[in-house]
Amino acid sequence: HTLHEPFTDPRKLAQGIPDNRLMFDQFRSIKDLYFNCVSRKQKSMAPPGLRSRIKRVIYNGIEVNDYIFSAKKDDYYTIVASFSPDKGQGTAAKACHDLGLPLKMAGTIGSGISEPRQLEAAMKDPASQLKYDRGFSYFLKEVAPYLEKGSIEYVGKVTGHRQKEHFARAKAFLFPIDWEEPFGIAVIEALASGTPVVTYNRGAMPEIIKHGVNGFLANSYTEFKQYVKRVGEIDPAVCRRSVEHKFSTEVMAEEYLKLYKNILAQYKAPRLRRIVSLPLTPELAASAWQRRLPI
């Protein structure tokens, strides 16, 4: 089983929200159960009971050729993510405001906003139930003060071809995260588009971003602003190659095959080998289920 999410969040624990640590601790004594993580950082934060069952780290991958590559950029920066303190849209908006740079923010706000017109209506409605929504409250407090038409804007949720064009034309993808991000698919999507990434040196970001090569890793807000101004030093073609070499679907699939073969090699029972080698047709599966045979 591939683990995608963090194992625990101190902020949620402080709010009295339980996590899965008790469940994970039960895995220490369960045989024939294996996991892999999507980053070394994620694995390092695994509970002790689970850590012994984690076989490998295998990075997520994307179909690189599905993304539009562009070395020519338009005059805007972007951040694409659901709005929350974790993703840092407020930091990105403040930095671009301080530097006088255009920023296009995309993603869902709270539980009900995915278009600029919806945001405008919610902000004008004092009775809107969204005021109790964590994501919307964050937007109002940390992002809205920096909104400026034609400069720092919310462009709504972008998907499909529109999203790929949005990534490809941006000068840089800004990602000032405020948590230990286990991976970050949007980061490799931006890189595949030839768009450098400026992020904080947290979570899995040092495993994706090579400082000064395909983006920058900041350790403070001051550094973040400085690196935003230096994105012109990054070669878009190098950004694309960094995904091809490490985060493509081909690389990911090969790593999973190696992992599966490694696990299966531990089991030498001839009967198991015979069962695994059978072509699993719907008829065979139904017959095995009726007879309660292992498939």
Secondary structure, DSSP 8 states (H G I E B T S, - for coil): -EE-S-S--HHHHHTT---SHHHHHGGGG-TT--EEESSHHHHHTS-HHHHTTEEEE----B-GGGS---SS--S-EEEES--STTTTHHHHHHHHHHHT--EEEES-BTTTB-SHHHHHHHHH-TT-GGGG-HHHHHIIIIIGGG-BTTTEEEEE---HHHHHHHHHH-S-EEE--SS--S--HHHHHHHHTT--EEEES-TTHHHH--BTTTEEEESSHHHHHHHHTTGGGS-HHHHHHHHHHHSBHHHHHHHHHHHHHHHHTT---HHHHHHHHS---HHHHHHHHHTT---
